[in-house]
Amino acid sequence: MSDDFQQVLGFDFGTSRMGLAYGQSITGTATALPPMAARDGIPDWDKLSTVIKEWQPQAMVVGIPLNMDGTISEMARRARKFANRLHERYKCPVFLMDERLSTSEAKEIHFAAGGSSNFRKESVDGIAAQLILESWFNSPTRIPSHTRLEDLYDVGQS
């Protein structure tokens, strides 16, 4: 899909570590960046500001980890909250993207490249962010971060 957003930063939200990727809509491709530590889902905002200043994205995409049945998980709610914080802090359009199975696919790619199963040492979070961003480039749907998840997905059982 053609957008005005040529340079985009993607995030694989996590509570202790977040994957990052940088991509260009012209090619529809993304590159994994080193993961960023987080504390209870909150990144070091100064470090993240440095990344944003370096890459100068015109938009950002945050993966939303829905349950496999399409219902909203607690992590999905937290990822959306993070996306809204990004929007408020950086005054940049932030979009949401369904990221189901991105980590599983990232692990397959990692193993195929000869990686080990020690994911603390060899993070796949950047690969997951890359997959999320590339999926977003190929999707006709753009979901702004302020969109209520309940308006899009099933709530499921609490």
C-alpha positions as CSV (number, residue, x, y, z in Angstrom):
1,M,0.0,0.0,0.0
2,S,1.3,3.5,-0.8
3,D,1.6,5.9,2.1
4,D,3.2,9.2,2.8
5,F,5.2,7.3,5.4
6,Q,8.4,6.3,3.7
7,Q,10.6,5.7,6.8
8,V,8.9,3.7,9.5
9,L,10.1,2.3,12.8
10,G,8.5,-1.0,14.0
11,F,8.2,-2.4,17.5
12,D,7.7,-5.9,19.0
13,F,6.4,-4.9,22.4
14,G,7.6,-6.7,25.4
15,T,7.7,-6.2,29.2
16,S,11.4,-6.7,29.6
17,R,12.7,-6.2,26.1
18,M,11.4,-4.7,22.9
19,G,12.3,-5.5,19.4
20,L,12.9,-2.7,16.9
21,A,13.1,-2.6,13.1
22,Y,13.5,0.1,10.6
23,G,11.9,0.0,7.2
24,Q,11.1,1.8,4.0
25,S,7.7,1.7,2.3
26,I,9.2,2.1,-1.1
27,T,10.8,-1.3,-0.9
28,G,8.4,-2.8,1.6
29,T,11.3,-4.2,3.5
30,A,12.6,-3.8,7.1
31,T,15.9,-4.5,8.9
32,A,16.1,-5.6,12.5
33,L,17.8,-3.3,15.0
34,P,19.3,-4.2,18.4
35,P,16.6,-4.8,21.0
36,M,15.9,-2.3,23.7
37,A,15.6,-3.2,27.4
38,A,12.3,-2.3,29.1
39,R,11.1,-2.3,32.6
40,D,7.5,-3.6,33.0
41,G,6.9,-2.5,29.4
42,I,8.4,0.9,29.7
43,P,11.6,1.6,27.6
44,D,14.4,3.9,28.5
45,W,12.8,6.9,26.8
46,D,16.2,8.7,26.5
47,K,17.6,5.7,24.5
48,L,14.5,5.5,22.4
49,S,14.7,9.2,21.7
50,T,18.2,8.6,20.4
51,V,17.0,5.8,18.1
52,I,14.2,8.0,16.8
53,K,16.5,10.9,16.2
54,E,18.9,8.7,14.3
55,W,16.3,7.0,12.1
56,Q,13.8,9.9,11.8
57,P,10.7,7.8,11.1
58,Q,7.7,9.4,9.6
59,A,5.5,6.8,11.3
60,M,5.8,4.0,13.8
61,V,4.1,0.6,14.0
62,V,3.5,-1.5,17.2
63,G,2.7,-5.1,17.0
64,I,-0.5,-6.1,18.9
65,P,-0.2,-9.6,20.4
66,L,-3.8,-10.9,20.1
67,N,-4.7,-14.3,21.4
68,M,-4.7,-17.0,18.7
69,D,-8.5,-17.0,18.6
70,G,-8.5,-13.3,17.8
71,T,-9.5,-12.0,21.2
72,I,-7.7,-9.2,23.0
73,S,-5.0,-10.3,25.4
74,E,-3.7,-8.2,28.3
75,M,-0.4,-7.8,26.4
76,A,-2.4,-6.4,23.5
77,R,-3.8,-3.8,25.8
78,R,-0.4,-2.9,27.1
79,A,1.1,-2.7,23.6
80,R,-1.7,-0.3,22.6
81,K,-1.0,1.8,25.6
82,F,2.7,1.9,24.6
83,A,1.7,2.9,21.1
84,N,-0.3,5.8,22.4
85,R,2.6,6.9,24.6
86,L,4.8,6.9,21.5
87,H,2.3,9.0,19.7
88,E,2.0,11.5,22.6
89,R,5.7,11.7,23.2
90,Y,7.0,12.0,19.6
91,K,4.0,13.6,17.8
92,C,4.3,11.0,15.1
93,P,1.6,8.8,13.6
94,V,1.6,5.4,15.3
95,F,-0.3,2.4,13.9
96,L,-1.2,-1.0,15.3
97,M,-0.6,-4.3,13.5
98,D,-1.8,-7.8,14.4
99,E,1.4,-9.7,15.3
100,R,0.2,-13.2,16.0
101,L,2.9,-15.8,15.3
102,S,5.6,-13.2,14.6
103,T,7.8,-14.5,17.4
104,S,7.4,-18.1,16.2
105,E,8.3,-17.1,12.7
106,A,11.2,-15.1,14.0
107,K,12.5,-18.1,15.9
108,E,12.3,-20.2,12.7
109,I,14.3,-17.6,10.8
110,H,16.8,-17.5,13.7
111,F,17.3,-21.3,13.8
112,A,17.5,-21.5,9.9
113,A,20.4,-19.0,10.2
114,G,22.2,-21.2,12.7
115,G,21.1,-19.4,15.8
116,S,20.9,-21.1,19.2
117,S,17.9,-21.5,21.5
118,N,19.4,-19.1,24.1
119,F,17.1,-16.2,23.3
120,R,18.4,-14.2,26.3
121,K,21.7,-14.1,24.5
122,E,20.5,-14.2,20.9
123,S,17.3,-12.1,20.9
124,V,14.8,-12.7,18.1
125,D,12.8,-9.5,19.1
126,G,14.3,-7.5,16.3
127,I,13.4,-10.1,13.7
128,A,9.9,-10.2,15.1
129,A,9.7,-6.3,14.7
130,Q,11.0,-6.7,11.2
131,L,8.2,-9.2,10.4
132,I,5.6,-7.0,12.0
133,L,6.8,-4.0,9.9
134,E,7.0,-5.9,6.7
135,S,3.4,-7.2,7.3
136,W,2.2,-3.7,7.8
137,F,3.8,-2.5,4.6
138,N,1.9,-5.3,2.7
139,S,-1.4,-4.7,4.5
140,P,-4.1,-2.4,3.1
141,T,-5.3,-1.7,6.6
142,R,-4.0,1.2,8.7
143,I,-5.2,1.2,12.4
144,P,-4.2,4.3,14.3
145,S,-3.0,3.7,17.8
146,H,-5.9,5.5,19.4
147,T,-8.4,3.0,18.0
148,R,-10.1,1.0,20.7
149,L,-9.2,-2.6,20.4
150,E,-12.7,-3.6,21.4
151,D,-14.0,-1.9,18.2
152,L,-11.9,-4.2,16.1
153,Y,-11.5,-7.5,17.9
154,D,-13.4,-9.8,20.2
155,V,-13.1,-9.2,23.9
156,G,-13.2,-12.9,24.8
157,Q,-13.7,-14.2,28.3
158,S,-12.1,-12.4,31.3
